[in-house]
Amino acid sequence: MKNEWKNAMQARKWMKKNESFLYPWHAYIGSELKLFDEFKEPATIEEVAVRGSYPEDLLHAWVNVGVALKHLKKEKDGTFRTSQKRCSALMGEDASPGVQALLKEMMELHIPTLLSYPTFMQSEQRASFDHERFGGIVAETSALLEHFAIRKIRRKVREANVKTIVDLGCGHGGYLRKLADHFPDIKMIGVDINESVIDNARYHSEDYSNVSFEVGDITSWKPEEEDVDMILLHNIFHYINPIERAELLNHLGTYLREGGMISVITPINETEFGEAFSSAFNSFFVAHENLFALPTQKDLDLVCEEGKFKLTDLDPIIKEGSWYTFWLSPKQKLTTSHESGSAEIEKQVQT
């Protein structure tokens, strides 16, 4: 009897911990099916079920959860209405694309992957990140982080008299557009491996004559004409194998103008901030065959040493997520093998 009571109490404790999961689950369903809009004005479950061709019992269950979480309010006449205070970011024309993308990323990407951990740990199998399917969602959530760093980057652009900027892994190009609003004379190029993401970026950037986009792999892409003053490398490290990160920096250094800078935004694992989130985030990445572990501070120091880069101004921009921003600058101007060969030939001719 004693063991049964202990077992029941332990289960009760864990049941309470599960409650927090209901909030994002309920919001995700409401966002995906536009149910919060359906209940913007008081409506019965039957009315909404008919309009959306939803099974009434499933909709009724979702509504009950919403009332318990205070996402929905039950009126005296038996109708239900969305709480504007709690759910406005998921409703109508004012809905936040970032919040919606965050919910979608968590429910369709992160949680399914983490739930598959037992399978991954007992086999050679890993998940595979689908860039075509989820590239747009990840681009949207990544853009949210850049809002916290844009003032810092704008200040550096002014101080360094930057003339050219390249955004590697540019997503939908929102960050370049924000910079172009302040610097219409700076030439900006966005590069992303996902063609549909680049198409979206071009569409939304038609009014910016100084911003262009190219489909390309950042590990091999280079500008056609001249070196650049600033490179944005935001939320990229977890796409690059740790043993290839120094090589990537060396490649970027071949077309970074002398005195140029690389802006980096990335979560860092095993820091004093956001340990729970960053470790869970890291677990998601390492569960994929085509994603990689987040860097630690020690990893960054080693990459900079191997790549002959200096790291400065390390600053946590979202402590609860362990997201950091910092600058990288080459200790010396790097050259391509072509440039090195040309220099050697010229030397021999002069001799």
C-alpha positions in Angstrom: 0.0 0.0 0.0 2.8 2.4 0.9 4.5 1.9 -2.5 1.2 2.4 -4.3 0.6 5.7 -2.5 4.2 6.8 -3.3 3.7 5.9 -7.0 0.4 7.8 -7.1 1.9 10.9 -5.6 4.9 10.9 -7.9 2.6 10.5 -10.9 0.5 13.4 -9.6 3.6 15.6 -9.4 4.5 14.9 -13.0 1.0 15.4 -14.2 1.1 19.0 -12.9 4.3 19.5 -14.8 2.6 18.5 -18.0 0.1 21.3 -17.8 2.5 23.9 -19.3 2.6 22.0 -22.5 -1.1 22.7 -23.1 -0.6 26.4 -23.7 1.6 26.1 -26.9 -0.4 23.1 -28.1 -3.7 24.9 -27.9 -2.3 28.1 -29.4 -0.7 26.1 -32.3 -4.0 24.4 -33.2 -5.9 27.7 -33.0 -3.3 29.5 -35.1 -3.1 26.7 -37.8 -6.9 26.5 -38.2 -7.6 30.2 -37.6 -9.9 29.2 -34.8 -9.2 32.3 -32.7 -10.5 34.3 -35.6 -13.6 32.1 -35.8 -14.4 33.0 -32.2 -13.4 36.6 -32.4 -17.1 37.4 -32.2 -19.2 35.2 -29.8 -20.1 32.0 -31.5 -21.4 28.5 -30.6 -19.3 25.4 -31.1 -21.9 24.1 -33.5 -21.7 27.3 -35.7 -18.0 27.1 -36.0 -18.0 23.4 -36.6 -20.4 23.8 -39.5 -18.5 26.8 -41.0 -15.1 25.0 -40.9 -16.4 21.4 -41.4 -14.8 20.4 -38.2 -15.8 17.3 -36.1 -17.9 18.8 -33.4 -16.5 16.6 -30.6 -12.9 17.5 -31.4 -13.7 21.2 -31.6 -15.7 21.0 -28.3 -12.6 19.4 -26.7 -10.3 22.2 -28.0 -12.7 24.9 -26.8 -12.8 23.4 -23.3 -9.1 23.5 -23.1 -9.1 27.1 -24.3 -11.6 28.1 -21.5 -9.4 26.3 -18.9 -6.3 28.2 -20.2 -8.2 31.5 -20.5 -7.5 31.6 -24.2 -11.3 31.6 -24.7 -14.2 33.0 -22.6 -17.6 31.3 -22.2 -20.4 33.8 -22.4 -23.7 33.5 -20.4 -25.7 32.6 -23.5 -23.5 29.6 -24.2 -21.3 31.1 -26.9 -17.5 31.4 -26.7 -15.3 34.3 -27.5 -11.5 34.6 -28.0 -9.6 36.5 -25.3 -8.1 39.5 -27.2 -5.8 40.1 -24.3 -4.1 36.7 -24.5 -4.4 35.7 -28.2 -4.3 38.9 -30.2 -0.9 37.9 -31.6 -2.6 34.9 -33.3 -5.6 36.7 -34.8 -6.5 38.5 -38.0 -4.3 40.9 -40.0 -2.4 41.9 -36.8 -1.3 38.3 -36.2 2.4 38.0 -35.5 4.2 35.9 -38.2 7.0 35.4 -35.7 4.8 34.0 -32.9 3.0 31.7 -35.4 6.3 30.5 -36.9 7.7 29.9 -33.4 4.7 27.7 -32.5 4.9 25.8 -35.8 8.6 25.2 -35.4 8.2 23.9 -31.9 5.2 21.7 -32.5 6.2 20.3 -35.9 10.0 20.3 -35.6 11.3 20.3 -32.1 8.8 18.2 -30.1 8.5 15.4 -32.7 12.3 15.2 -32.9 12.8 15.1 -29.1 10.0 12.5 -28.7 12.0 10.3 -31.1 15.1 10.3 -28.9 14.6 6.8 -27.6 14.7 5.5 -31.2 17.7 7.6 -32.1 19.7 6.5 -29.0 19.0 2.8 -29.6 19.8 2.8 -33.3 22.0 4.5 -35.9 19.0 6.4 -37.1 18.9 10.2 -37.0 16.3 12.8 -38.1 16.9 14.7 -41.3 16.1 18.4 -41.4 14.0 19.3 -44.4 15.3 22.6 -45.7 12.5 22.9 -48.3 9.7 22.3 -46.0 10.9 24.1 -42.9 13.4 26.7 -44.3 10.8 29.4 -44.4 9.7 28.8 -40.8 13.2 28.8 -39.5 13.9 32.0 -41.4 11.0 33.7 -39.7 12.0 32.6 -36.2 15.6 33.6 -36.8 14.5 37.0 -37.9 13.0 37.5 -34.4 16.4 37.3 -32.8 17.9 39.9 -35.0 15.6 42.6 -33.7 17.7 42.5 -30.5 21.0 43.0 -32.3 20.1 45.5 -35.1 21.0 48.7 -33.2 24.4 47.3 -32.4 25.0 46.4 -36.0 23.7 49.7 -37.3 26.1 51.5 -35.0 29.0 49.5 -36.3 28.0 50.1 -39.9 28.1 53.9 -39.3 31.4 53.8 -37.3 33.2 51.6 -39.9 31.8 53.5 -42.9 30.6 50.3 -44.5 29.9 50.3 -48.2 29.0 46.6 -48.8 27.2 44.0 -46.7 26.6 40.3 -47.4 24.1 38.4 -45.3 24.8 34.6 -45.4 21.8 32.5 -44.7 19.7 35.6 -45.2 16.3 33.9 -45.0 13.5 36.1 -46.2 15.8 39.2 -46.3 14.1 41.1 -43.5 17.3 42.0 -41.8 18.8 43.5 -44.9 15.6 45.5 -45.5 15.8 46.9 -42.0 19.4 47.9 -42.6 18.5 49.3 -46.1 15.9 51.6 -44.5 18.7 53.4 -42.7 21.5 52.9 -45.3 20.0 53.2 -48.8 23.4 53.7 -50.4 25.1 50.6 -49.1 25.2 47.6 -51.5 23.7 44.6 -49.9 23.6 40.9 -51.0 21.6 38.2 -49.3 22.6 34.5 -49.9 20.6 31.4 -49.0 20.7 27.8 -50.1 16.8 27.6 -50.2 15.5 28.8 -53.6 11.9 29.3 -52.4 13.2 31.4 -49.5 15.2 33.6 -51.9 12.1 34.0 -54.1 10.3 35.2 -51.0 13.1 37.6 -50.2 13.2 39.0 -53.7 9.4 39.5 -53.7 9.4 41.5 -50.5 12.5 43.5 -51.4 11.4 44.8 -54.8 11.3 48.4 -53.5 15.0 48.3 -52.4 17.3 49.0 -55.3 20.4 48.5 -53.2 19.4 45.0 -52.1 19.8 41.8 -54.2 19.7 38.1 -53.5 21.4 35.0 -54.7 20.9 31.3 -54.2 24.1 29.7 -53.0 26.0 27.5 -50.6 27.7 29.8 -48.1 30.7 27.4 -47.8 31.6 28.0 -51.5 29.7 31.2 -52.6 31.8 34.3 -53.3 30.8 37.8 -54.6 31.6 38.2 -58.3 33.0 41.7 -58.3 34.7 42.9 -55.2 35.5 42.3 -51.5 32.9 43.2 -48.9 33.1 45.3 -45.7 30.8 43.3 -43.5 29.4 39.8 -43.5 26.4 38.8 -41.4 26.6 35.2 -40.2 23.5 34.8 -38.1 22.2 31.5 -36.7 24.5 29.5 -39.1 27.0 27.5 -36.9 24.5 24.7 -36.2 24.3 24.1 -40.0 28.1 23.6 -40.2 30.0 20.6 -39.1 32.2 21.7 -36.1 35.4 20.5 -37.9 34.5 22.7 -40.9 33.7 25.9 -39.1 37.3 27.3 -39.1 37.4 26.4 -42.8 34.2 28.4 -43.4 35.7 31.4 -41.6 38.9 31.2 -43.7 36.7 31.1 -46.8 34.8 34.2 -45.7 38.1 35.9 -45.0 39.2 35.6 -48.6 36.5 38.1 -49.7 36.3 40.2 -46.6 38.0 43.5 -47.1 41.0 44.3 -45.0 39.6 45.8 -41.7 36.2 44.2 -42.4 34.1 42.4 -39.8 31.8 39.4 -39.5 28.7 39.8 -37.3 27.7 36.6 -35.6 24.5 35.7 -33.8 24.3 32.2 -32.4 23.1 30.3 -29.3 26.1 29.1 -27.3 25.9 25.9 -25.3 27.0 25.5 -21.6 26.9 29.1 -20.6 25.6 30.8 -17.4 22.5 31.9 -19.2 19.5 29.9 -20.5 21.0 26.6 -19.7 17.7 24.6 -19.9 16.7 26.1 -23.3 20.1 26.0 -24.9 20.7 22.4 -23.9 17.3 21.4 -25.2 18.0 23.3 -28.4 21.3 21.5 -28.7 19.6 18.2 -28.2 17.3 18.9 -31.2 20.3 19.7 -33.4 22.4 16.7 -32.6 19.4 14.4 -33.2 19.7 15.3 -36.9 22.1 13.8 -39.5 22.4 17.2 -41.2 22.5 19.6 -38.2 25.3 20.0 -35.7 25.9 20.8 -32.0 25.8 24.3 -30.8 29.3 25.8 -30.1 30.5 26.3 -26.6 32.8 29.2 -25.6 35.7 26.8 -25.8 34.7 25.8 -29.3 34.5 29.4 -30.5 37.9 30.1 -29.1 39.4 27.1 -30.9 37.6 28.0 -34.2 39.0 31.6 -34.0 42.5 30.3 -33.3 42.4 27.9 -36.2 40.8 30.5 -38.5 43.1 33.3 -37.4 40.2 35.5 -36.3 39.8 37.8 -33.3 36.6 37.6 -31.3 35.3 40.8 -29.7 32.2 42.3 -28.0 30.6 39.0 -26.9 27.2 39.9 -25.6 24.1 37.9 -24.6 21.1 39.4 -26.4 18.5 36.9 -25.2 19.8 35.5 -21.9 16.9 33.0 -21.4 17.8 31.4 -24.8 21.6 31.8 -24.4 21.7 33.7 -27.7 24.9 35.8 -28.1 26.1 38.3 -30.6 29.8 39.1 -31.3 32.2 40.3 -34.0 34.9 38.4 -35.8 37.8 40.2 -37.6 40.7 38.5 -39.4 44.1 38.9 -37.8 45.4 39.2 -41.3 44.0 39.5 -44.8 43.4 36.0 -46.2 43.9 35.2 -49.9 42.5 32.6 -52.2 44.7 30.0 -53.8 44.2 31.9 -57.1 45.3 35.2 -55.5 48.3 33.4 -53.9 49.2 31.8 -57.2 49.0 35.2 -59.1 51.1 36.8 -56.4 53.8 34.1 -56.8 53.8 34.4 -60.6 54.2 38.1 -60.3 57.1 37.7 -57.9 58.8 35.2 -60.2 58.4 37.6 -63.2 59.9 40.5 -61.2 62.8 38.3 -60.2 
